[in-house]
Amino acid sequence: MAQKRKLTTLSLAEKVNLLKIIEKGEKKKQDIAKDFGIPASTLSTIIKNKDVILKNFNENSATRKKMKLGEYSDIESCLLKWFQQCLDRKIPINGPILREKAEEFGHKLGHEYFKASSGWLTNWKIRNSVVFKQVCGESGAVDVQKCSVWINNLPKLIENYSPDDIFNVDETGLFFKCLPDKTFIFKGQSCSGGKHSKERVTLLLGANMSGTEKLRPLLIGKSKKPRCFKQIKSLPLDYYANKKSWMTSEIFNLWLMKLDKKMVSEKRKILLFIDNCTAHNLTSTFNAIKVQFLPPNTTSVLQPLDQGIINNFKIFYRKEMVKKIVSAINDTNQIVINILDAIRLCDKAWRHVKKETIVNCFTKSGFRTSTENILDEPSDDNNDEWDQLNLNETFTSYVNVDENLEICGEWTENDIISDILDEDNEEEIEDQQIQSTITNKEAKLALETLRKYIEGNEGMEDLFKPLGTLENRIENNVLNKQKQLTLHQFFKNDNNM
């Protein structure tokens, strides 16, 4: 008599993972069904119900307030972070390895009697939607010929997308506090830890092929709650933090999900080109974003952000730093740059990057439109402030001080434990300066001064519209506050009756 097949029921998360594997097209469907322990008919049903499964998964993810953890939540968190790092590096991991690693973490965290049983591991996998899959290898170095083949095939990849909907994003490291006379201290350092580790951040920048849209930047710092953020409720970019100030696959996927929601709300479908950085391991499914990986080890030739966009951003950032230095010298003030200052400078520098620069960098990378000519870029060679400093080094060396800074890497077990326990995450002493809250009345007075300044100068007509928008926002805040006070008074009187 034929042996009865064991019934396997996949969770919602496992079905989503299965669909992602099918979408990549790297394995045959019959092999995928075998890996998940399901018959071909079940696989066909899952594919048929793809839209319903993804919808249910997204709704469940959105309404879930907090992931349920087991008794040893610190061990679970450390093991999950370590496991994710192994996935990013395409290291095959099985159950016995995970159990052994969990017990190692347990010992280091002081849980003397903890044992990672098979049942504990099963529950951990369920809680964290972990499934074991075959790890696919990554290609080796790509030569110039491979780059030529990619560029020749690129028109086919992008033919169904408008230049407005073709994007590239990339990370860069930044010594956000580096002053010109300190450049020799930082130059050439990887700075993944040690004396200057608090001086660095990682930035994610992105733009579209037409140069008409620059994505909201993402900045990764070291402190999860900088003191200088105490009165801050809005920032011009997204902020995350971890012990290393590195990009991780968790942060990257959260950022992608946010971008996906934005594109869905705008009813757009975009094509996103990214490199094969280990932090770019995709763990989510997207509705409006199609991700296209660039060939490994070709970013210096094929990635638009690396063709000059990031460098242009850093030129503007360093110019703003030099302006602050000169201003501080003239006013005999101390030069203080905290993470909030860096965020403001990054926002200003990113806004200064011109459309023509972005278009030219995409063109250099092989992204062609009907107009293939390199555009004239606005000149910005004014370095008067730099000349005032009378330094021996060049401005270019100052701009390139962090060109080899690591943006991701391998976390040691102690790094993982420290980050999970939120140790060593305090901010610098100067961040004790807390920004005072500005009242609506103070904001209105400042706006009146700004309006008089604009009216008293020529060539500022284009500023009246954004000024009016800001005026309306402040007036709405005043009205909302008055309504809240009225309601509060109403309920107060009602309770006294």
ChimeraX attribute file (.defattr): number of C-alpha atoms within 10 A of each C-alpha:
attribute: neighborCount
match mode: 1-to-1
recipient: residues
	/A:1	3
	/A:2	4
	/A:3	5
	/A:4	6
	/A:5	9
	/A:6	8
	/A:7	9
	/A:8	11
	/A:9	12
	/A:10	13
	/A:11	11
	/A:12	15
	/A:13	18
	/A:14	16
	/A:15	20
	/A:16	21
	/A:17	19
	/A:18	22
	/A:19	19
	/A:20	16
	/A:21	16
	/A:22	15
	/A:23	11
	/A:24	8
	/A:25	9
	/A:26	10
	/A:27	13
	/A:28	10
	/A:29	16
	/A:30	12
	/A:31	11
	/A:32	21
	/A:33	17
	/A:34	12
	/A:35	13
	/A:36	18
	/A:37	15
	/A:38	18
	/A:39	15
	/A:40	15
	/A:41	10
	/A:42	13
	/A:43	20
	/A:44	13
	/A:45	10
	/A:46	17
	/A:47	15
	/A:48	11
	/A:49	11
	/A:50	14
	/A:51	12
	/A:52	10
	/A:53	18
	/A:54	19
	/A:55	12
	/A:56	12
	/A:57	16
	/A:58	14
	/A:59	11
	/A:60	12
	/A:61	13
	/A:62	9
	/A:63	8
	/A:64	10
	/A:65	8
	/A:66	7
	/A:67	9
	/A:68	10
	/A:69	14
	/A:70	13
	/A:71	8
	/A:72	12
	/A:73	12
	/A:74	17
	/A:75	23
	/A:76	21
	/A:77	19
	/A:78	25
	/A:79	24
	/A:80	19
	/A:81	19
	/A:82	21
	/A:83	17
	/A:84	20
	/A:85	21
	/A:86	15
	/A:87	17
	/A:88	20
	/A:89	17
	/A:90	16
	/A:91	14
	/A:92	14
	/A:93	15
	/A:94	10
	/A:95	13
	/A:96	13
	/A:97	10
	/A:98	17
	/A:99	18
	/A:100	14
	/A:101	19
	/A:102	24
	/A:103	20
	/A:104	18
	/A:105	22
	/A:106	22
	/A:107	15
	/A:108	14
	/A:109	15
	/A:110	9
	/A:111	14
	/A:112	10
	/A:113	8
	/A:114	15
	/A:115	15
	/A:116	18
	/A:117	13
	/A:118	12
	/A:119	9
	/A:120	12
	/A:121	17
	/A:122	13
	/A:123	13
	/A:124	20
	/A:125	16
	/A:126	13
	/A:127	14
	/A:128	15
	/A:129	14
	/A:130	16
	/A:131	13
	/A:132	12
	/A:133	15
	/A:134	12
	/A:135	12
	/A:136	11
	/A:137	9
	/A:138	11
	/A:139	9
	/A:140	9
	/A:141	10
	/A:142	12
	/A:143	10
	/A:144	10
	/A:145	9
	/A:146	13
	/A:147	20
	/A:148	14
	/A:149	10
	/A:150	16
	/A:151	16
	/A:152	12
	/A:153	12
	/A:154	14
	/A:155	14
	/A:156	9
	/A:157	11
	/A:158	15
	/A:159	9
	/A:160	12
	/A:161	12
	/A:162	15
	/A:163	20
	/A:164	15
	/A:165	21
	/A:166	21
	/A:167	25
	/A:168	21
	/A:169	20
	/A:170	19
	/A:171	24
	/A:172	24
	/A:173	24
	/A:174	25
	/A:175	21
	/A:176	23
	/A:177	19
	/A:178	20
	/A:179	15
	/A:180	22
	/A:181	12
	/A:182	12
	/A:183	18
	/A:184	13
	/A:185	11
	/A:186	16
	/A:187	17
	/A:188	14
	/A:189	15
	/A:190	15
	/A:191	22
	/A:192	21
	/A:193	12
	/A:194	7
	/A:195	8
	/A:196	14
	/A:197	16
	/A:198	24
	/A:199	20
	/A:200	25
	/A:201	26
	/A:202	26
	/A:203	23
	/A:204	21
	/A:205	21
	/A:206	23
	/A:207	27
	/A:208	25
	/A:209	25
	/A:210	19
	/A:211	21
	/A:212	16
	/A:213	15
	/A:214	19
	/A:215	17
	/A:216	16
	/A:217	21
	/A:218	22
	/A:219	26
	/A:220	25
	/A:221	24
	/A:222	24
	/A:223	21
	/A:224	17
	/A:225	14
	/A:226	20
	/A:227	22
	/A:228	19
	/A:229	18
	/A:230	15
	/A:231	12
	/A:232	13
	/A:233	6
	/A:234	8
	/A:235	12
	/A:236	13
	/A:237	14
	/A:238	15
	/A:239	15
	/A:240	18
	/A:241	21
	/A:242	21
	/A:243	24
	/A:244	27
	/A:245	26
	/A:246	29
	/A:247	30
	/A:248	24
	/A:249	21
	/A:250	18
	/A:251	19
	/A:252	18
	/A:253	19
	/A:254	13
	/A:255	16
	/A:256	17
	/A:257	18
	/A:258	12
	/A:259	17
	/A:260	21
	/A:261	15
	/A:262	13
	/A:263	17
	/A:264	16
	/A:265	10
	/A:266	10
	/A:267	9
	/A:268	13
	/A:269	17
	/A:270	22
	/A:271	22
	/A:272	18
	/A:273	19
	/A:274	22
	/A:275	21
	/A:276	16
	/A:277	20
	/A:278	19
	/A:279	23
	/A:280	19
	/A:281	19
	/A:282	16
	/A:283	15
	/A:284	14
	/A:285	20
	/A:286	19
	/A:287	16
	/A:288	20
	/A:289	21
	/A:290	15
	/A:291	15
	/A:292	13
	/A:293	13
	/A:294	16
	/A:295	20
	/A:296	14
	/A:297	17
	/A:298	17
	/A:299	19
	/A:300	11
	/A:301	15
	/A:302	25
	/A:303	24
	/A:304	31
	/A:305	26
	/A:306	19
	/A:307	21
	/A:308	17
	/A:309	23
	/A:310	22
	/A:311	17
	/A:312	19
	/A:313	22
	/A:314	23
	/A:315	21
	/A:316	21
	/A:317	24
	/A:318	24
	/A:319	22
	/A:320	17
	/A:321	23
	/A:322	22
	/A:323	16
	/A:324	16
	/A:325	21
	/A:326	17
	/A:327	14
	/A:328	14
	/A:329	13
	/A:330	9
	/A:331	9
	/A:332	9
	/A:333	10
	/A:334	9
	/A:335	14
	/A:336	12
	/A:337	18
	/A:338	20
	/A:339	25
	/A:340	17
	/A:341	15
	/A:342	19
	/A:343	20
	/A:344	14
	/A:345	20
	/A:346	24
	/A:347	18
	/A:348	16
	/A:349	19
	/A:350	21
	/A:351	12
	/A:352	14
	/A:353	21
	/A:354	17
	/A:355	19
	/A:356	16
	/A:357	20
	/A:358	28
	/A:359	26
	/A:360	25
	/A:361	22
	/A:362	27
	/A:363	21
	/A:364	17
	/A:365	19
	/A:366	21
	/A:367	22
	/A:368	19
	/A:369	15
	/A:370	5
	/A:371	8
	/A:372	13
	/A:373	10
	/A:374	13
	/A:375	14
	/A:376	9
	/A:377	13
	/A:378	11
	/A:379	6
	/A:380	8
	/A:381	6
	/A:382	9
	/A:383	12
	/A:384	11
	/A:385	16
	/A:386	19
	/A:387	12
	/A:388	10
	/A:389	14
	/A:390	8
	/A:391	11
	/A:392	8
	/A:393	12
	/A:394	11
	/A:395	17
	/A:396	10
	/A:397	14
	/A:398	21
	/A:399	21
	/A:400	17
	/A:401	21
	/A:402	24
	/A:403	19
	/A:404	15
	/A:405	21
	/A:406	21
	/A:407	24
	/A:408	21
	/A:409	17
	/A:410	15
	/A:411	17
	/A:412	10
	/A:413	17
	/A:414	12
	/A:415	16
	/A:416	20
	/A:417	22
	/A:418	16
	/A:419	19
	/A:420	16
	/A:421	14
	/A:422	14
	/A:423	11
	/A:424	11
	/A:425	19
	/A:426	15
	/A:427	18
	/A:428	15
	/A:429	9
	/A:430	12
	/A:431	19
	/A:432	14
	/A:433	12
	/A:434	14
	/A:435	14
	/A:436	9
	/A:437	10
	/A:438	9
	/A:439	10
	/A:440	14
	/A:441	12
	/A:442	11
	/A:443	14
	/A:444	15
	/A:445	11
	/A:446	11
	/A:447	17
	/A:448	14
	/A:449	12
	/A:450	13
	/A:451	15
	/A:452	10
	/A:453	11
	/A:454	17
	/A:455	14
	/A:456	10
	/A:457	9
	/A:458	7
	/A:459	9
	/A:460	11
	/A:461	10
	/A:462	9
	/A:463	12
	/A:464	13
	/A:465	10
	/A:466	10
	/A:467	16
	/A:468	13
	/A:469	10
	/A:470	15
	/A:471	16
	/A:472	12
	/A:473	12
	/A:474	18
	/A:475	14
	/A:476	12
	/A:477	13
	/A:478	14
	/A:479	12
	/A:480	12
	/A:481	13
	/A:482	12
	/A:483	12
	/A:484	11
	/A:485	11
	/A:486	12
	/A:487	12
	/A:488	12
	/A:489	12
	/A:490	11
	/A:491	10
	/A:492	11
	/A:493	10
	/A:494	9
	/A:495	8
	/A:496	6
	/A:497	5
